[in-house]
Amino acid sequence: MSEAMNRRRFLAMSAGVGTGLCWSMGSQRAAHAAVPATKGGLKKAVIVNTPNTEELKKLKAAGFDGVEAGIVEAKLAESCRQAADKLGMKIHSVLRGWAKFNDPDASVVADSIATTEKALLAAQGYGADAILLVPCRIKENMPRAWEFSYDFDPETGHVKKVTYGDNGPFEAYIKAHNHAIDTSREAINRLIPVAQKTGVVMAVENVWNNLWVRPEIFRHFVASFKSKWVKAYFDIGNHVKYARSTDWILTLGDLIVKCHVKDFLLDAADPDGGGKFVNIRDGSVRWPAVRRALDRIGYDGWMTIEGGDLSPEEHSKRLDLIIAGK
């Protein structure tokens, strides 16, 4: 299974609400009425693997403006783009997913960079303006979600402390975190010329990879490139257990070029700050506050639903409510 698709399977398993690339037609229905999207110019999308005319027609009929697609060969991407154009739909982004820029095996790193180059070329073929890129992940012992308190070097971004008090139990985590910062920065810098040539932004995301789990350090990493070709892809539901979605949005600010729309239900009884992914508007995300925060930073881009087991029509209705500030 490809690195990009590993991420999809993880999210679907975590949510327990579907495969992430399709919807179960026998899913639950919520009694939400559609509300016109009256605020801003936010655009609605879902994730598909390889867009085709039949699928795009169904999504357009459900009220979506476009899709985020998977990595394919450039020629196939161009064909998909033509199909979307005929329907007035847009393929706005490519799901590159998890990379392995911190792998100790240089050949693995090289393959990961090559896959990212392929994603950039696919995006160019689709007519998309960004790819979603998760640079790497680490697995060392880390603090509980609510224990995090970063102290990091403003020059290098290297982590000094990750929690209050004794950081001894997390020495391996701090070391792995700093290694991930250095190797990810090196790989992304190598890819910037490709991004510039294709005209496609690398939108970095930290999706449950145990890195940059507070908004201030994630902002520092993304901003450190000082490049218009490296921005942030923010998933509204991914890091609710670490900080409020509004804190992430207001801290990342104009670095955000894309948003995934997902919800997470916190478990108040779990001392580790756990919970589960749920359908949008069924979790702990405060959607009206999120909508106001997006307005505050001037975000006027794509809102792409990720995961869930609702029908396209129900997903569209719920997203309308979110865009309307409900």
Residue, then its C-alpha position, 0 to 999 in steps of 0.5 A: m500500500s502506498e504512503a499516501m493511502n496508508r494515511r487514508r486507511f489510518l483515518a478511516m480506522s480511527a474514525g470507525v466511520g467508513t473508508g475515507l474514499c467512499w460513503s456508505m449509502g446505508s449510513q445514519r441520517a441527521a436532521h439538519a436542514a440545508v442552509p445557504a452558504t451566505k458568507g464568503g466564497l468558501k468552496k466545497a469538496v470531498i476526497v476521491n481517488t481518481p475522479n471520473t465523469e460519473e462520480l463528479k456528476k453525482l458530487k456536483a448534483a449534491g452541491f460540491d464545487g470540486v474534489e481532492a484527488g490521489i496521485v496518478e500519472a500526469k497524462l491521466a491527471e490531465s484527462c481527469r481535469q478535462a472531465a472536471d472542466k466540462l462539468g464546471m468542477k475543480i480538482h483543487s488538490v492532491l493527497r500526497g499523504w505521509a512521507k518518510f523524510n526522516d527514515p534512516d535509509a537514504s533510499v527510502v528518503a529518495d523514494s519518498i521525495a520521488t513520490t512527492e515529485k510525482a504528486l506535484l506533477a499530478a497536481q499540475g496535470y489536474g490543474a490543482d494548486a497544492i498537494l497535501l504533504v505530511p513530511c514524516r512521523i515519529k513513534e517515541n514516548m511522548p507526553r499526554a495531549w494536555e501535558f504539552s508545553y513546547d520550549f524551542d529554539p526560534e532560530t532552528g526550531h529545535v525542541k528543548k522541552v516538550t512539557y512542564g517539569d522533568n523532560g527526562p522521560f521524553e529525551a528520545y522523543i525530543k531527539a527524534h522530533n529535532h531529527a524530523i525537523d532537520t530531515s523534513r526541512e532538507a527534503i522540502n527545500r530540495l522539492i521547492p524548485v519542483a513546486q515552483k516549476t509546476g506552480v503547485v504549493m506544498a501544503v504541509e500537514n501534521v496529521w497525528n504524526n506526533l510532530w508539531v502538535r501545538p500551533e506555535i511550533f507548527r507555524h514556526f516550521v512552515a514559516s521557516f521556509k520563507s517560501k510561497w511554495v511551502k504553506a500549511y494544510f489545516d485539518i480542523g478536526n485532527h488536533v482538537k485534543y491538543a488545542r482548540s481548532t480556533d487557536w490553530i487557525l488564528t496562529l497559523g493565519d495566512l499560512i493556511v492555504k487549504c482546510h480539511v473538514k473533519d470532526f473529533l469527539l473528545d472523551a472527557a473521561d480519558p486522562d490521555g485526552g483521547g476520543k474518536f473521529v466522527n461525522i462532521r457536526d457530531g463531535s467537539v469542534r465548535w463550528p460557529a467559532v471556527r467559521r468566525a476564525l476563518d473569517r478573521i484570517g481572511y481564509d476564502g478557499w476550499m473546505t474539503i470533507e475527509g472521512g465520514d459515512l454520510s451520503p454526499e447529499e448529507h455531507s453537503k448539507r452539513l458543510d453548508l451549515i458550517i459555511a453559514g456559521k451555524 
